[in-house]
Amino acid sequence: MRTGSGFYSGFYRRRVFPWLNDRFCADEQLQELRAETLRPARGRVLEIGFGTGLNLPHYPRQVESLVAVEPNAGMYERARPRIAAAGLPVEAIGGGAEAIPMPDASFDTAVSVLTLCTVADPVRALAELRRLLRPGGRLLLLEHGLAPEPGVARWQRRLNRLERVLACGCNLDRPVADLVHGSGFRFETLRRFYAPGIPRTHGWLTLGCARPTAS
Ligand SMILES: C[S@@+](CC[C@H](N)C(=O)[O-])C[C@H]1O[C@@H](n2cnc3c(N)ncnc32)[C@H](O)[C@@H]1O
């Protein structure tokens, strides 16, 4: 599959991949993990890689509004019925998490679920989230990434090219917690584990809540 082809960037990316996302990222285990991740969310929330809106049912009552950053219009299209059912004001922003047209310190909570694997420049995206969080705000994360076992990590690197094509830019080998630390956040809670029933190359998860450190 040529990733530059019209089939890939059109039909596959805008129609097939959103369907795949709903098919593979909405099972019971992931629903529970989404709920655990989003429990501390409150106030004005920024969610990057909003996708098809699978997080929406898991936001707690303390959330007042949501700004959804999503570059793939096909993903957002599939999210519409979930937005209508959520009873939460949602403002959509196209484009990437690397440059979000919002003023500094305008959010109480930032959310990234299964997205730092895919953004083209995770360091720039994390710098944006740091800029956009108010002092004392929280970054909530649920991400897959580079496994600690060398054998698994070797397979992650081998499979990465295929993964990037099939899952529209997703990388298996990003060291999520290190990226977050290195971008000026301190974890308040951090859980790293293999999700049962998911191949280890895809199932090393980082679930946590981090706050920006004082600059
Ligand atoms: C694996 S999907 C996860 C979607 C959703 N967060 C979920 O948990 O179901 C990754 C998402 O990141 C989005 N994405 C890709 N590049 C991005 C970028 N630069 N900034 C923000 N989101 C991006 C994709 O369009 C896709 O919706």
Ligand as a Chemical Component Dictionary entry (heavy atoms), coordinates in Angstrom:
data_LIG
# 
_chem_comp.id                   LIG 
_chem_comp.type                 NON-POLYMER 
_chem_comp.pdbx_formal_charge   0 
_chem_comp.three_letter_code    LIG 
# 
loop_
_chem_comp_atom.comp_id 
_chem_comp_atom.atom_id 
_chem_comp_atom.alt_atom_id 
_chem_comp_atom.type_symbol 
_chem_comp_atom.charge 
_chem_comp_atom.model_Cartn_x 
_chem_comp_atom.model_Cartn_y 
_chem_comp_atom.model_Cartn_z 
_chem_comp_atom.pdbx_ordinal 
LIG C1  C1  C 0  -5.460  5.596  17.484 1  
LIG S1  S1  S 1  -6.397  7.021  17.212 2  
LIG C2  C2  C 0  -7.075  7.276  18.843 3  
LIG C3  C3  C 0  -8.327  8.075  18.831 4  
LIG C4  C4  C 0  -8.949  8.344  20.200 5  
LIG N1  N1  N 0  -8.075  9.128  21.043 6  
LIG C5  C5  C 0  -9.325  7.068  20.893 7  
LIG O1  O1  O 0  -8.810  6.811  21.988 8  
LIG O2  O2  O -1 -10.142 6.309  20.365 9  
LIG C6  C6  C 0  -5.200  8.337  17.087 10 
LIG C7  C7  C 0  -5.842  9.668  16.767 11 
LIG O3  O3  O 0  -4.852  10.703 16.703 12 
LIG C8  C8  C 0  -5.181  11.547 15.615 13 
LIG N2  N2  N 0  -3.988  12.310 15.211 14 
LIG C9  C9  C 0  -3.078  12.003 14.266 15 
LIG N3  N3  N 0  -2.151  12.961 14.168 16 
LIG C10 C10 C 0  -2.486  13.903 15.081 17 
LIG C11 C11 C 0  -1.920  15.154 15.447 18 
LIG N4  N4  N 0  -0.803  15.608 14.887 19 
LIG N5  N5  N 0  -2.543  15.860 16.410 20 
LIG C12 C12 C 0  -3.667  15.400 17.016 21 
LIG N6  N6  N 0  -4.236  14.221 16.703 22 
LIG C13 C13 C 0  -3.658  13.486 15.748 23 
LIG C14 C14 C 0  -5.698  10.605 14.556 24 
LIG O4  O4  O 0  -6.426  11.259 13.536 25 
LIG C15 C15 C 0  -6.557  9.677  15.407 26 
LIG O5  O5  O 0  -7.846  10.182 15.571 27 
# 
loop_
_chem_comp_bond.comp_id 
_chem_comp_bond.atom_id_1 
_chem_comp_bond.atom_id_2 
_chem_comp_bond.value_order 
_chem_comp_bond.pdbx_ordinal 
LIG C1  S1  SING 1  
LIG S1  C2  SING 2  
LIG S1  C6  SING 3  
LIG C2  C3  SING 4  
LIG C3  C4  SING 5  
LIG C4  N1  SING 6  
LIG C4  C5  SING 7  
LIG C5  O1  DOUB 8  
LIG C5  O2  SING 9  
LIG C6  C7  SING 10 
LIG C7  O3  SING 11 
LIG C7  C15 SING 12 
LIG O3  C8  SING 13 
LIG C8  N2  SING 14 
LIG C8  C14 SING 15 
LIG N2  C9  SING 16 
LIG N2  C13 SING 17 
LIG C9  N3  DOUB 18 
LIG N3  C10 SING 19 
LIG C10 C11 SING 20 
LIG C10 C13 DOUB 21 
LIG C11 N4  SING 22 
LIG C11 N5  DOUB 23 
LIG N5  C12 SING 24 
LIG C12 N6  DOUB 25 
LIG N6  C13 SING 26 
LIG C14 O4  SING 27 
LIG C14 C15 SING 28 
LIG C15 O5  SING 29 
# 
